[in-house]
């Protein structure tokens, strides 16, 4: 059993600093490219629109990269990755892994597969990711699963 305290449910784990950086860059990039498009006098209306469209597209990609999270509640876990969302019952989670060098948490599942959970990633906040992985592991342990230690 994990030694991490059990967080109150429901709880959401997400890489807060990474998300803040990505969303800030998304807005800043959109504003800068749009301002450049409006300030360049040699651009025609179609070119200006293409600049703004490109800025919106790139901003959207950065916003999409900020989407990952892991939501734990009484019934199980919802893993929201960049483009996919998967709902898991607690019984489906066999192990919660965050090994040294891993880019994010991996959930070993009862069907023999592994699911990356990008919502807990060491990136620019390693201690927070380790704390979150331990908390998720403690939740999984308390619901009858076996977990590997961080």
C-alpha positions as CSV (number, residue, x, y, z in Angstrom):
1,X,0.0,0.0,0.0
2,X,1.2,3.5,-0.8
3,X,2.2,5.9,2.0
4,X,0.7,8.9,0.2
5,X,-2.4,10.4,1.8
6,X,-5.7,9.8,0.0
7,X,-7.0,13.0,-1.6
8,X,-10.6,13.8,-1.4
9,X,-12.6,12.7,-4.4
10,X,-13.2,13.9,-7.0
11,X,-9.7,15.1,-7.7
12,X,-8.1,16.4,-10.9
13,X,-4.4,16.0,-11.7
14,X,-3.0,18.1,-14.4
15,X,0.4,19.6,-15.2
16,X,-0.4,23.1,-14.0
17,X,2.8,24.9,-14.9
18,X,3.1,23.3,-18.3
19,X,-0.6,24.2,-18.9
20,X,0.0,27.8,-17.9
21,X,3.0,28.1,-20.1
22,X,1.2,26.6,-23.1
23,X,-1.9,28.7,-22.7
24,X,0.2,31.9,-22.2
25,X,2.2,31.1,-25.3
26,X,-1.0,30.3,-27.3
27,X,-2.5,33.7,-26.5
28,X,0.7,35.7,-27.0
29,X,1.5,34.0,-30.3
30,X,-2.0,34.7,-31.6
31,X,-1.9,38.3,-30.6
32,X,1.6,38.9,-32.0
33,X,0.9,37.2,-35.4
34,X,-2.5,39.0,-35.7
35,X,-0.9,42.4,-34.9
36,X,1.9,41.7,-37.4
37,X,-0.8,40.9,-40.0
38,X,-2.6,44.1,-39.3
39,X,0.5,46.3,-39.2
40,X,2.0,45.1,-42.5
41,X,0.6,47.6,-45.0
42,X,1.7,45.5,-48.0
43,X,-0.6,42.6,-47.2
44,X,-3.9,42.4,-48.9
45,X,-7.1,41.3,-47.1
46,X,-6.7,37.6,-48.1
47,X,-3.1,37.5,-46.8
48,X,-4.2,39.1,-43.5
49,X,-6.9,36.6,-43.1
50,X,-4.4,33.8,-43.8
51,X,-2.1,35.2,-41.1
52,X,-4.9,35.3,-38.6
53,X,-6.1,31.8,-39.6
54,X,-2.5,30.4,-39.2
55,X,-2.2,32.1,-35.8
56,X,-5.5,30.6,-34.7
57,X,-4.5,27.2,-35.9
58,X,-1.2,27.3,-34.1
59,X,-2.9,28.6,-31.0
60,X,-5.4,25.8,-31.2
61,X,-2.5,23.3,-31.3
62,X,-0.9,24.8,-28.2
63,X,-4.3,24.8,-26.4
64,X,-4.8,21.1,-27.4
65,X,-1.4,20.3,-25.9
66,X,-2.6,21.9,-22.6
67,X,-5.6,19.6,-22.4
68,X,-4.3,16.5,-20.6
69,X,-5.6,15.7,-17.2
70,X,-6.5,12.7,-15.0
71,X,-9.8,12.9,-13.0
72,X,-10.3,10.4,-10.2
73,X,-13.8,10.0,-8.7
74,X,-15.6,7.3,-6.7
75,X,-16.3,5.1,-9.7
76,X,-12.9,5.3,-11.4
77,X,-10.5,7.4,-13.4
78,X,-11.0,9.5,-16.6
79,X,-7.7,9.9,-18.5
80,X,-7.9,12.9,-20.9
81,X,-4.9,12.9,-23.2
82,X,-4.3,15.3,-26.2
83,X,-6.9,13.9,-28.5
84,X,-8.5,11.0,-26.6
85,X,-10.5,10.5,-23.4
86,X,-10.8,7.1,-21.7
87,X,-12.8,6.1,-18.7
88,X,-11.5,3.4,-16.5
89,X,-13.1,1.6,-13.5
90,X,-10.8,1.3,-10.5
91,X,-10.6,-2.5,-11.0
92,X,-9.1,-2.0,-14.5
93,X,-6.0,-0.3,-13.0
94,X,-3.3,-2.8,-12.0
95,X,-0.3,-0.5,-11.6
96,X,0.4,3.3,-11.5
97,X,3.9,3.8,-12.8
98,X,6.1,6.9,-12.9
99,X,9.7,5.6,-13.3
100,X,12.8,7.8,-13.5
101,X,13.0,9.1,-17.1
102,X,9.3,8.6,-17.9
103,X,7.7,11.5,-19.6
104,X,4.4,10.9,-17.9
105,X,2.5,8.3,-15.8
106,X,1.6,5.0,-17.3
107,X,-1.3,3.0,-16.1
108,X,-0.9,-0.8,-16.4
109,X,-4.4,-2.2,-17.1
110,X,-6.0,-5.5,-16.3
111,X,-6.3,-6.3,-20.1
112,X,-2.5,-6.4,-20.3
113,X,-2.2,-3.0,-22.0
114,X,-0.6,0.2,-20.7
115,X,-2.3,3.6,-21.0
116,X,-0.2,6.8,-20.9
117,X,-1.8,9.4,-18.6
118,X,-0.3,12.7,-19.8
119,X,-2.1,14.6,-17.0
120,X,0.7,13.7,-14.6
121,X,4.1,14.5,-16.2
122,X,7.3,15.6,-14.6
123,X,8.3,18.1,-17.3
124,X,8.8,21.4,-15.4
125,X,7.3,20.3,-12.1
126,X,8.9,17.0,-11.2
127,X,8.0,17.1,-7.5
128,X,4.4,17.8,-8.2
129,X,4.2,15.0,-10.7
130,X,5.7,12.6,-8.2
131,X,3.3,13.7,-5.5
132,X,0.3,13.4,-7.9
133,X,1.5,9.9,-9.1
134,X,1.7,8.8,-5.5
135,X,-1.7,10.1,-4.7
136,X,-3.2,8.4,-7.7
137,X,-1.4,5.2,-6.7
138,X,-2.8,5.5,-3.1
139,X,-6.3,5.9,-4.5
140,X,-5.8,2.8,-6.8
141,X,-4.4,0.8,-3.8
142,X,-7.3,1.8,-1.6
143,X,-9.6,0.3,-4.2
144,X,-8.0,-3.1,-4.3
145,X,-5.2,-2.8,-6.9
146,X,-1.5,-3.4,-6.6
147,X,0.8,-0.5,-7.4
148,X,4.5,-0.2,-8.2
149,X,6.4,2.4,-6.1
150,X,7.8,5.6,-7.6
